[in-house]
Amino acid sequence: MHIRLILAAAAAVIVSSSNAAPTSPYAGEERREIKSLSSQEMNDYLAGKGMGFAKAAELNGYPGPLHVLELVDQLGLTPEQRKQTETLFNDMKGKAIVAGKELIAAERALNDLFASKAVSAKTLKQAVDRVAARQAEVRLVHLETHLTQTKILSAEQIAKYNSLRGYTDAAPHTGHRGHH
């Protein structure tokens, strides 16, 4: 008898859940402060993190300063290279934080247009253009930093970096004049 009750309850749950409308993968995100950004994304922008914005550089043989600093010993950086890389990283981080704050503000403005029901075709276009410009700035900061990093390292160090990072097929950048 006990088994029958369990089976009946399980059948009722299955029937009621199969009649329910499917939920959106966005369910719960409507409670976000800015609907298009998670709290993790906002924290990453405010911390100046790369968030994959420089993959075009990283995966084509243009090292990033954060990872170069993590590999100082393995790459055999000179004290001058280390100092230049630390300066490059700190400059990038500062610029990325500023750009990230501006991006968050632009996303907030876009969100507020919809939340206030004040959105029109004209205000939408302007808001999206502002968001796109801020996204481009964040990405440019990170990509330019990878470009500059190649000028600090030798071709051998770049090849070693790519190997250490597991990019066996990464084409080493050869169009720079390193300090060695």
RODO-2510 file (C-alpha; in nm, 4 decimals, decimal comma):
residues 180
     n   res          X          Y          Z
     1     m     0,0000     0,0000     0,0000
     2     h     0,2810     0,2379     0,0896
     3     i     0,4460     0,1788    -0,2499
     4     r     0,1189     0,2650    -0,4287
     5     l     0,1003     0,6014    -0,2536
     6     i     0,4571     0,6826    -0,3527
     7     l     0,3894     0,5830    -0,7140
     8     a     0,0677     0,7863    -0,7233
     9     a     0,2459     1,0931    -0,5843
    10     a     0,5302     1,0538    -0,8354
    11     a     0,2809     1,0214    -1,1211
    12     a     0,1013     1,3379    -1,0068
    13     v     0,4291     1,5307    -1,0018
    14     i     0,5212     1,4075    -1,3494
    15     v     0,1798     1,5002    -1,4919
    16     s     0,1756     1,8453    -1,3319
    17     s     0,5312     1,9254    -1,4433
    18     s     0,4646     1,8122    -1,7992
    19     n     0,1683     2,0536    -1,8188
    20     a     0,3743     2,3498    -1,6950
    21     a     0,5030     2,6047    -1,9432
    22     p     0,8725     2,5693    -2,0162
    23     t     1,0858     2,8216    -1,8309
    24     s     1,3244     3,0578    -2,0034
    25     p     1,6989     3,0074    -1,9623
    26     y     1,6897     3,3717    -1,8441
    27     a     1,4548     3,2937    -1,5533
    28     g     1,5863     3,4673    -1,2427
    29     e     1,7931     3,7216    -1,4364
    30     e     1,5023     3,9660    -1,4236
    31     r     1,6064     4,0349    -1,0642
    32     r     1,9500     4,1597    -1,1701
    33     e     2,0383     4,5236    -1,1159
    34     i     2,1364     4,5498    -1,4836
    35     k     1,9571     4,2742    -1,6696
    36     s     2,2274     4,2209    -1,9353
    37     l     2,5164     4,1852    -1,6876
    38     s     2,5693     3,9282    -1,4144
    39     s     2,7233     4,0392    -1,0876
    40     q     3,0352     3,8383    -1,1843
    41     e     3,0639     4,0254    -1,5150
    42     m     3,0262     4,3598    -1,3388
    43     n     3,2909     4,2616    -1,0829
    44     d     3,5259     4,1522    -1,3618
    45     y     3,4812     4,4819    -1,5495
    46     l     3,5382     4,6790    -1,2292
    47     a     3,8557     4,4774    -1,1633
    48     g     3,9933     4,5317    -1,5143
    49     k     3,9958     4,1591    -1,5949
    50     g     4,0514     4,0367    -1,9502
    51     m     3,7364     3,8209    -1,9766
    52     g     3,8620     3,6714    -2,3037
    53     f     3,8633     4,0068    -2,4874
    54     a     4,2203     3,9511    -2,6064
    55     k     4,1854     3,5964    -2,7384
    56     a     4,2595     3,7118    -3,0933
    57     a     4,6002     3,8273    -2,9702
    58     e     4,6688     3,5593    -2,7083
    59     l     4,5933     3,2671    -2,9380
    60     n     4,7960     3,4124    -3,2257
    61     g     5,1235     3,4490    -3,0396
    62     y     5,0860     3,7850    -2,8626
    63     p     5,1381     3,7229    -2,4898
    64     g     4,9502     3,9061    -2,2184
    65     p     5,1348     4,0720    -1,9309
    66     l     4,9445     3,8986    -1,6515
    67     h     5,0481     3,5564    -1,7761
    68     v     5,4002     3,6757    -1,8580
    69     l     5,4323     3,7842    -1,4944
    70     e     5,3066     3,4424    -1,3838
    71     l     5,5844     3,2844    -1,5937
    72     v     5,8718     3,5229    -1,5073
    73     d     6,1181     3,2505    -1,4132
    74     q     6,0287     3,0077    -1,6906
    75     l     6,0592     3,2835    -1,9516
    76     g     6,3875     3,4119    -1,8063
    77     l     6,2733     3,7743    -1,7935
    78     t     6,5420     4,0283    -1,7206
    79     p     6,4796     4,2752    -1,4382
    80     e     6,4097     4,5427    -1,7017
    81     q     6,1596     4,3200    -1,8858
    82     r     5,9863     4,2420    -1,5590
    83     k     5,9650     4,6106    -1,4697
    84     q     5,8300     4,7005    -1,8153
    85     t     5,5756     4,4176    -1,7990
    86     e     5,4593     4,5190    -1,4504
    87     t     5,4174     4,8789    -1,5687
    88     l     5,2327     4,7620    -1,8791
    89     f     5,0007     4,5437    -1,6705
    90     n     4,9262     4,8191    -1,4202
    91     d     4,8584     5,0729    -1,6968
    92     m     4,6299     4,8258    -1,8736
    93     k     4,4428     4,7467    -1,5560
    94     g     4,3830     5,1137    -1,4808
    95     k     4,2557     5,1830    -1,8327
    96     a     4,0426     4,8672    -1,8327
    97     i     3,8794     4,9625    -1,5019
    98     v     3,7868     5,3060    -1,6352
    99     a     3,6528     5,1556    -1,9581
   100     g     3,4668     4,8865    -1,7613
   101     k     3,2968     5,1479    -1,5414
   102     e     3,1910     5,3361    -1,8535
   103     l     3,0561     5,0158    -2,0082
   104     i     2,8557     4,9346    -1,6959
   105     a     2,7135     5,2891    -1,6975
   106     a     2,6159     5,2525    -2,0632
   107     e     2,4512     4,9145    -1,9955
   108     r     2,2680     5,0666    -1,6982
   109     a     2,1375     5,3497    -1,9188
   110     l     2,0140     5,0985    -2,1779
   111     n     1,8520     4,8905    -1,9041
   112     d     1,6866     5,2018    -1,7562
   113     l     1,5366     5,2959    -2,0933
   114     f     1,3502     4,9678    -2,1014
   115     a     1,2715     4,9615    -1,7276
   116     s     1,1171     5,3091    -1,7445
   117     k     0,9269     5,2218    -2,0637
   118     a     1,0807     5,5384    -2,2133
   119     v     1,2595     5,3603    -2,4963
   120     s     1,2054     5,4721    -2,8548
   121     a     1,3788     5,3783    -3,1782
   122     k     1,5986     5,6887    -3,1516
   123     t     1,6952     5,6477    -2,7835
   124     l     1,7518     5,2754    -2,8369
   125     k     1,9965     5,3363    -3,1228
   126     q     2,1860     5,5953    -2,9179
   127     a     2,2049     5,3705    -2,6122
   128     v     2,3196     5,0669    -2,8118
   129     d     2,5841     5,2767    -2,9878
   130     r     2,7166     5,3915    -2,6481
   131     v     2,7307     5,0331    -2,5203
   132     a     2,9070     4,9151    -2,8368
   133     a     3,1640     5,1967    -2,8153
   134     r     3,2380     5,1128    -2,4509
   135     q     3,2677     4,7400    -2,5306
   136     a     3,5102     4,8253    -2,8095
   137     e     3,7169     5,0396    -2,5714
   138     v     3,7439     4,7595    -2,3147
   139     r     3,8544     4,5164    -2,5827
   140     l     4,0986     4,7613    -2,7393
   141     v     4,2684     4,8221    -2,4042
   142     h     4,3356     4,4501    -2,3656
   143     l     4,4403     4,3899    -2,7268
   144     e     4,6771     4,6892    -2,7353
   145     t     4,8424     4,5584    -2,4200
   146     h     4,9166     4,2237    -2,5839
   147     l     5,0594     4,4070    -2,8834
   148     t     5,2866     4,6139    -2,6614
   149     q     5,3954     4,3079    -2,4614
   150     t     5,5496     4,1532    -2,7749
   151     k     5,7850     4,4511    -2,7981
   152     i     5,9182     4,3706    -2,4511
   153     l     5,9892     4,0016    -2,5133
   154     s     6,2279     3,8269    -2,7491
   155     a     6,1006     3,5887    -3,0172
   156     e     6,2382     3,2991    -2,8105
   157     q     6,0500     3,4127    -2,5014
   158     i     5,7285     3,4442    -2,7006
   159     a     5,7744     3,0916    -2,8389
   160     k     5,8398     2,9620    -2,4858
   161     y     5,5329     3,1488    -2,3564
   162     n     5,3148     2,9878    -2,6231
   163     s     5,4519     2,6459    -2,5362
   164     l     5,4067     2,6954    -2,1615
   165     r     5,0483     2,8142    -2,2152
   166     g     4,9731     2,5046    -2,4222
   167     y     4,9406     2,6779    -2,7585
   168     t     5,1435     2,4316    -2,9585
   169     d     4,9982     2,5587    -3,2848
   170     a     5,0202     2,9300    -3,1985
   171     a     5,2119     3,1174    -3,4635
   172     p     5,4923     3,3140    -3,2997
   173     h     5,4809     3,6843    -3,3734
   174     t     5,7937     3,7737    -3,5690
   175     g     5,7198     4,1283    -3,6834
   176     h     5,8635     4,3011    -3,3764
   177     r     6,2033     4,4010    -3,2598
   178     g     6,2498     4,2662    -2,9071
   179     h     6,5047     4,3982    -2,6627
   180     h     6,7320     4,1010    -2,7203
***
